[in-house]
């Protein structure tokens, strides 16, 4: 196993749109899968959620980490680890970032999976039945990565 560069780690973020977000709630660690988009314009990760445990915890403690993995086998994989800070968005900024999120993920899916998706529910399981989406970014404070190849 070897460390990879920031550029290579960022490449992992660019090529993918799912990862595992870690946060703290009431002194306990939690890890949940999320759909995200890496925005190279401002070096942030864009995502959205609905009201619930995760967003309540993030509003209290904005420190997070995100792991994105590409696993080909037990001896051939790479991963990126982001240490960052949650920031909830609203108004026009939220609308702008949601549009960037949707278009960005649609592009990744088209390039890598050769599928054309039209609607957010085709790549995200969040439902609007619990209210309006909460758009947020993760400001990247640090990024590292690892690779294992044989």
HELIX and SHEET records of a PDB file:
HELIX    1   1 UNK A    6  UNK A   15  1                                  10    
HELIX    2   2 UNK A   53  UNK A   60  1                                   8    
HELIX    3   3 UNK A   91  UNK A  113  1                                  23    
HELIX    4   4 UNK A  120  UNK A  122  5                                   3    
HELIX    5   5 UNK A  128  UNK A  130  5                                   3    
SHEET    1   A 4 UNK A   2  UNK A   4  0                                        
SHEET    2   A 4 UNK A 134  UNK A 148 -1                                        
SHEET    3   A 4 UNK A  44  UNK A  49 -1                                        
SHEET    4   A 4 UNK A  37  UNK A  39 -1                                        
SHEET    1   B 6 UNK A   2  UNK A   4  0                                        
SHEET    2   B 6 UNK A 134  UNK A 148 -1                                        
SHEET    3   B 6 UNK A  76  UNK A  88 -1                                        
SHEET    4   B 6 UNK A  63  UNK A  73 -1                                        
SHEET    5   B 6 UNK A  18  UNK A  25 -1                                        
SHEET    6   B 6 UNK A  28  UNK A  35 -1                                        
END                                                                             
